[in-house]
Amino acid sequence: MSKPVMNVALVVGPDTDMESQALRMTLEYFGVRVFTYWVGRPSDFISVLSGEDLYADTDMIILNFHGDEGRFIMPELDEDVYEDNEPRGYFGPEEIKQFAKLNGKIVFGNGCSLGLPALTQAFLDGGCQMYIAPNDYPDGNDALMFVMRVFYEMIQNEKDIREAYQIARSMNDEMSMFQLYEPHK
């Protein structure tokens, strides 16, 4: 492999396998080095959010999950399998505030309602340079195409992320639910 154009962490939540594989293959075709993290339990997600298991030269993070009411849906485990103090069921703003140390990272919350205000603010407070996510419930195909288009525009057409984001949002009316958030300066 020649030098990658960027390094991306693809964090895969439960029941997003096919979409995640399509994303990974497309990004790799574009010349991206993709580090894939399969979340089998909440502590796997914590390891990425805290930076403990994140490669140091990661440029962007795609959190490819299902979401509901501004929370990430986590794998459900049998009660006796959970580790002490491991969150159960969902990962919402409180858990993000507790664990996120994403200093300077650009993060995509690619799942339904993962761009609601409380969750967004938790990511920004956790050090994100930028957080991009839908504030409603997009069709799965739209979510996949949105992320692919952003990366296509950045890599193929050398757009900066804000320009790429605007182009991806313009693909159809559904894409307007994808929001770009930055810390207040």
C-alpha positions in Angstrom: 0.0 0.0 0.0 1.3 3.4 -0.9 1.1 6.2 1.7 -2.6 6.6 2.7 -4.3 9.9 2.1 -5.6 9.8 5.6 -6.2 7.4 8.5 -9.8 6.8 9.6 -11.1 4.8 12.6 -14.3 3.0 11.7 -16.1 2.0 14.9 -18.8 -0.6 14.1 -21.8 -0.9 16.4 -24.2 -3.8 16.5 -26.2 -4.7 13.4 -24.3 -2.4 11.1 -22.1 -5.0 9.5 -23.0 -4.6 5.8 -23.0 -0.8 5.8 -19.7 -0.8 7.7 -18.1 -3.2 5.2 -19.4 -1.0 2.3 -17.9 2.0 4.0 -14.6 0.4 4.7 -14.2 -1.0 1.2 -15.1 2.3 -0.4 -12.7 4.3 1.8 -9.9 1.9 1.2 -10.6 2.2 -2.6 -10.2 6.0 -2.1 -6.8 5.5 -0.6 -7.7 5.7 3.1 -6.1 3.5 5.8 -9.1 2.2 7.8 -8.7 0.9 11.3 -11.8 -1.1 12.1 -13.0 -1.5 15.7 -15.8 -4.0 16.2 -17.8 -3.1 19.3 -18.9 -6.3 21.0 -19.5 -4.7 24.4 -19.7 -1.2 25.8 -16.1 -1.4 27.2 -14.9 -1.7 23.5 -16.6 1.6 22.7 -15.1 3.2 25.9 -11.6 2.1 24.8 -12.0 4.0 21.5 -13.7 7.1 23.0 -11.1 7.4 25.7 -8.3 7.2 23.1 -6.9 4.1 24.9 -7.3 1.9 21.8 -7.2 4.6 19.1 -4.2 4.8 16.8 -2.3 8.0 17.5 -2.3 9.2 13.9 -6.1 8.8 13.3 -7.4 11.8 11.4 -11.1 11.1 11.6 -13.5 8.7 13.4 -16.7 7.3 12.0 -19.0 5.9 14.7 -21.2 3.7 12.6 -24.1 2.7 15.0 -27.8 2.7 15.2 -29.1 5.5 17.4 -32.3 6.3 19.1 -33.3 9.5 20.9 -29.7 10.9 20.8 -28.1 7.8 22.2 -25.9 5.0 20.7 -27.5 1.6 20.8 -25.0 -0.8 22.5 -24.8 -4.6 22.3 -27.1 -6.3 24.8 -25.2 -8.8 27.0 -26.4 -11.1 29.7 -26.3 -9.4 33.0 -23.6 -11.6 34.5 -21.3 -10.8 31.5 -21.1 -7.0 32.1 -17.9 -5.7 33.7 -18.3 -3.6 36.9 -19.6 -0.1 36.0 -20.0 -1.0 32.3 -22.9 1.0 30.8 -25.9 -1.1 29.7 -28.2 -0.7 26.7 -27.4 2.8 25.5 -24.6 5.3 25.4 -25.9 8.8 25.7 -24.6 12.2 26.6 -23.6 11.3 30.2 -21.5 8.3 29.1 -19.9 10.4 26.3 -19.1 13.1 28.9 -17.6 10.5 31.2 -15.4 8.7 28.6 -14.7 10.9 25.6 -11.1 12.2 25.1 -11.1 13.0 21.4 -8.8 16.0 21.4 -8.7 17.5 17.9 -10.5 14.6 16.2 -13.3 15.0 13.6 -16.0 12.6 14.5 -19.0 11.4 12.4 -21.9 10.0 14.5 -23.4 8.0 11.6 -26.7 6.8 13.0 -30.2 8.0 13.7 -30.6 11.0 16.0 -26.9 11.1 17.0 -26.8 14.8 16.3 -29.3 15.9 18.9 -28.0 18.8 21.1 -27.1 17.1 24.3 -25.1 14.3 22.6 -23.4 16.8 20.3 -22.4 19.0 23.2 -21.0 16.0 25.0 -18.7 15.3 22.0 -17.6 18.9 21.7 -16.9 19.0 25.5 -14.9 15.7 24.9 -12.5 17.6 22.7 -13.8 17.0 19.2 -12.6 19.6 16.6 -15.8 18.9 14.7 -18.8 16.5 15.1 -21.1 15.6 12.2 -24.3 13.7 12.7 -28.0 13.7 11.8 -30.5 15.4 14.1 -33.3 13.1 12.9 -33.8 9.5 11.6 -32.2 9.2 8.1 -32.8 6.2 5.8 -29.8 3.8 6.1 -28.9 4.3 2.4 -28.8 8.1 2.9 -26.5 7.8 6.0 -24.1 5.5 4.0 -24.1 7.8 0.9 -23.7 11.0 3.0 -20.4 9.7 4.6 -19.2 8.3 1.3 -19.8 11.6 -0.5 -18.1 13.7 2.2 -14.9 11.5 1.8 -15.2 11.4 -2.0 -15.3 15.2 -2.1 -12.3 15.6 0.3 -10.2 13.0 -1.4 -11.1 13.0 -5.1 -12.0 16.7 -5.4 -9.6 18.1 -2.7 -12.4 19.9 -0.9 -12.0 20.9 2.7 -14.3 19.2 5.1 -16.8 22.1 5.3 -17.1 22.2 1.5 -17.4 18.4 1.3 -20.1 18.5 4.0 -22.1 21.1 2.1 -21.9 19.1 -1.2 -23.0 15.9 0.6 -25.9 17.7 2.2 -27.1 19.0 -1.2 -27.6 15.5 -2.6 -31.3 15.4 -1.6 -33.7 16.9 1.0 -33.1 14.0 3.5 -29.4 15.0 3.8 -30.4 18.3 5.4 -30.7 16.5 8.8 -26.9 16.0 8.8 -25.4 18.8 10.9 -21.9 20.0 11.4 -21.0 21.1 14.9 -17.9 22.9 16.2 -17.0 24.3 19.6 -17.9 27.9 20.1 -14.8 30.1 19.7 
